[in-house]
Amino acid sequence: MLISPFIEDNGRLTYRPECKYPDFFAQSTFEIDLFGDRVIVDHFVLMFSDQDSLKNYGNALVDRGAKISEGPGKWPDDFCAEAEPFPPELAMYFLSAVFPCGGIIVLLAPNSPEDQNQQFLKQRGVNGVPHIAIRVDDMDRAVEKWRNKGFIPLSTHPQNDGSLCQWFVRNWAGQIIELIDRRNHGQETFSCENIRGLRLSEVQT
């Protein structure tokens, strides 16, 4: 299935409401057209207004063949035992699920009334897209391609923790794309450093 779940409008991505259902992702190949290119999506990110809605959606993904790989729980408290000090407003309620094809769905919800996810929901609603991650195998070449599309890297170098190599880029509208090269074939789909880098980059938008 090559149908994109996104509406692209002046540089920002919004989910088509009819594409936010679990059945859509269960049938997806995770290959879509995005900003003029055919890409393989590493993970889609969906926002929820509350933790119960997130957990119910996670259960629906499991019913359709996905496997919960992380969560549900509060990040970083429930995931990173020795995490460095982290701004409390960037904490989040988090769950990730993996389909047999390898595609990942990340579910996010606010952890407190005034945190960054709550602010995102107020500004862009539950159909807004905080970021989308696409798989690459040549990071330097990929970042140059996205630079030519008007996306600016949010750091001088990619973040590489040995399992994941990632580079966040952002366009004029504040839309973040995560370029990701996975080197970890174990059970975890994300690392504490991966998510920490993401949260710190998102708050800049």
Secondary structure per residue as TSV (DSSP state, phi and psi in degrees):
chain	resnum	aa	ss	phi	psi
A	1	M	-	360.0	120.9
A	2	L	-	-106.7	11.3
A	3	I	-	-69.6	128.7
A	4	S	-	-83.0	136.5
A	5	P	S	-80.3	1.9
A	6	F	E	-106.6	148.6
A	7	I	E	-101.7	126.5
A	8	E	E	-98.9	119.8
A	9	D	E	-137.8	108.6
A	10	N	T	52.4	42.2
A	11	G	T	89.8	-9.2
A	12	R	E	-105.9	151.6
A	13	L	E	-106.8	138.0
A	14	T	E	-135.0	140.0
A	15	Y	E	-70.7	137.1
A	16	R	-	-68.4	127.2
A	17	P	G	-54.1	-36.0
A	18	E	G	-73.0	-9.1
A	19	C	G	-105.3	6.9
A	20	K	-	-94.9	7.0
A	21	Y	S	-84.7	150.3
A	22	P	H	-55.0	-35.5
A	23	D	H	-60.4	-35.7
A	24	F	H	-61.6	-48.1
A	25	F	H	-71.9	-31.7
A	26	A	H	-64.5	-27.9
A	27	Q	H	-97.9	-4.9
A	28	S	-	-78.8	147.7
A	29	T	-	-89.3	-5.2
A	30	F	S	66.5	20.7
A	31	E	E	-111.9	121.3
A	32	I	E	-140.5	169.4
A	33	D	E	-94.0	131.3
A	34	L	E	-142.1	119.7
A	35	F	T	48.1	43.5
A	36	G	T	87.0	4.0
A	37	D	E	-128.1	149.1
A	38	R	E	-83.4	124.5
A	39	V	E	-132.6	159.3
A	40	I	E	-101.7	120.9
A	41	V	E	-80.5	126.9
A	42	D	E	-77.5	-49.8
A	43	H	E	-151.8	140.6
A	44	F	E	-89.8	148.1
A	45	V	E	-120.9	125.3
A	46	L	E	-117.5	136.4
A	47	M	E	-97.8	145.2
A	48	F	-	-131.7	149.9
A	49	S	S	-78.5	-20.2
A	50	D	S	-151.8	164.0
A	51	Q	H	-70.1	-34.5
A	52	D	H	-64.8	-41.5
A	53	S	H	-62.4	-39.4
A	54	L	H	-61.0	-48.4
A	55	K	H	-64.8	-38.6
A	56	N	H	-63.5	-40.0
A	57	Y	H	-66.8	-40.7
A	58	G	H	-59.2	-41.8
A	59	N	H	-63.2	-37.1
A	60	A	H	-66.7	-35.8
A	61	L	H	-64.2	-41.6
A	62	V	H	-61.8	-40.9
A	63	D	H	-61.4	-20.5
A	64	R	T	-106.1	19.1
A	65	G	T	103.8	-3.6
A	66	A	-	-80.3	161.4
A	67	K	E	-123.3	129.1
A	68	I	E	-67.0	126.1
A	69	S	E	-106.8	-29.5
A	70	E	E	-143.4	141.1
A	71	G	E	84.8	-167.9
A	72	P	E	-74.5	150.2
A	73	G	E	177.6	177.3
A	74	K	E	-87.6	126.9
A	75	W	E	-101.0	133.6
A	76	P	T	-93.5	-7.5
A	77	D	T	-54.6	-43.6
A	78	D	T	-89.7	0.0
A	79	F	T	-123.4	-32.6
A	80	C	-	-121.1	94.8
A	81	A	T	-62.0	-34.2
A	82	E	T	-118.7	43.0
A	83	A	-	-68.8	146.2
A	84	E	-	-68.7	160.2
A	85	P	-	-52.5	138.1
A	86	F	-	-139.3	137.8
A	87	P	-	-56.9	124.6
A	88	P	G	-60.9	-28.2
A	89	E	G	-71.6	-10.1
A	90	L	G	-99.8	-2.2
A	91	A	-	-63.7	158.3
A	92	M	E	-155.2	160.8
A	93	Y	E	-93.4	131.9
A	94	F	E	-143.0	142.4
A	95	L	E	-149.9	140.3
A	96	S	E	-128.3	143.8
A	97	A	E	-134.9	142.7
A	98	V	E	-117.3	130.5
A	99	F	-	-86.9	159.5
A	100	P	T	-55.1	-27.8
A	101	C	T	-72.2	-10.0
A	102	G	S	99.8	-10.7
A	103	G	-	-70.6	142.9
A	104	I	E	-116.1	140.1
A	105	I	E	-115.1	125.8
A	106	V	E	-108.7	129.5
A	107	L	E	-112.6	132.0
A	108	L	E	-127.9	145.5
A	109	A	E	-145.4	156.0
A	110	P	-	-61.1	149.4
A	111	N	S	-101.7	-22.3
A	112	S	S	-150.2	162.3
A	113	P	T	-60.3	-27.7
A	114	E	T	-118.4	20.8
A	115	D	S	-78.2	178.0
A	116	Q	H	-64.4	-36.3
A	117	N	H	-66.5	-37.6
A	118	Q	H	-64.6	-40.0
A	119	Q	H	-64.5	-39.2
A	120	F	H	-61.6	-44.0
A	121	L	H	-62.2	-38.7
A	122	K	H	-65.0	-36.8
A	123	Q	H	-83.0	-38.9
A	124	R	H	-125.9	-6.3
A	125	G	-	77.9	174.6
A	126	V	T	-70.0	-16.5
A	127	N	T	-92.0	-0.8
A	128	G	B	-68.4	155.7
A	129	V	-	-115.1	105.1
A	130	P	S	-59.6	-45.3
A	131	H	E	-164.6	165.5
A	132	I	E	-133.5	141.1
A	133	A	E	-107.2	132.9
A	134	I	E	-120.8	145.8
A	135	R	E	-82.8	137.1
A	136	V	-	-135.7	157.5
A	137	D	S	-120.7	-2.4
A	138	D	-	-137.5	96.0
A	139	M	H	-62.9	-44.4
A	140	D	H	-63.0	-42.7
A	141	R	H	-66.5	-39.6
A	142	A	H	-65.8	-44.5
A	143	V	H	-66.5	-32.4
A	144	E	H	-67.6	-39.4
A	145	K	H	-60.5	-45.0
A	146	W	H	-74.4	-27.9
A	147	R	H	-61.6	-39.1
A	148	N	T	-69.0	-16.5
A	149	K	T	-90.6	0.8
A	150	G	T	97.7	12.5
A	151	F	-	-96.7	133.1
A	152	I	E	-105.6	129.7
A	153	P	E	-60.5	140.3
A	154	L	S	-89.8	2.1
A	155	S	S	-150.7	162.4
A	156	T	S	-75.4	-23.2
A	157	H	S	-138.9	156.1
A	158	P	-	-67.7	156.3
A	159	Q	E	-90.5	130.3
A	160	N	E	-138.0	111.8
A	161	D	-	-102.5	10.6
A	162	G	S	96.7	-29.2
A	163	S	S	-103.0	-39.4
A	164	L	E	-127.4	135.0
A	165	C	E	-112.7	124.0
A	166	Q	E	-138.2	149.6
A	167	W	E	-143.4	124.3
A	168	F	E	-95.1	133.6
A	169	V	E	-126.9	150.9
A	170	R	E	-138.0	142.0
A	171	N	-	-99.5	-174.8
A	172	W	T	-61.5	-24.7
A	173	A	T	-91.2	-1.3
A	174	G	-	88.7	7.0
A	175	Q	-	-78.8	128.6
A	176	I	E	-99.5	134.2
A	177	I	E	-115.9	133.1
A	178	E	E	-103.0	121.4
A	179	L	E	-92.2	126.4
A	180	I	E	-136.9	134.2
A	181	D	E	-120.4	111.0
A	182	R	E	-88.2	132.0
A	183	R	-	-123.1	4.0
A	184	N	-	-107.5	119.7
A	185	H	-	-110.0	22.5
A	186	G	S	-87.0	-155.0
A	187	Q	S	-81.1	-34.3
A	188	E	-	-74.5	138.0
A	189	T	S	-98.1	-18.3
A	190	F	-	-138.0	162.7
A	191	S	-	-119.8	164.5
A	192	C	H	-60.6	-39.2
A	193	E	H	-68.4	-36.6
A	194	N	H	-60.0	-50.8
A	195	I	H	-70.7	-37.8
A	196	R	H	-58.5	-46.1
A	197	G	H	-61.3	-40.0
A	198	L	H	-63.2	-49.8
A	199	R	H	-61.8	-40.9
A	200	L	H	-68.8	-29.6
A	201	S	H	-76.5	-38.0
A	202	E	H	-64.9	-33.5
A	203	V	T	-69.4	-13.3
A	204	Q	T	-79.3	-13.7
A	205	T	-	-78.2	360.0
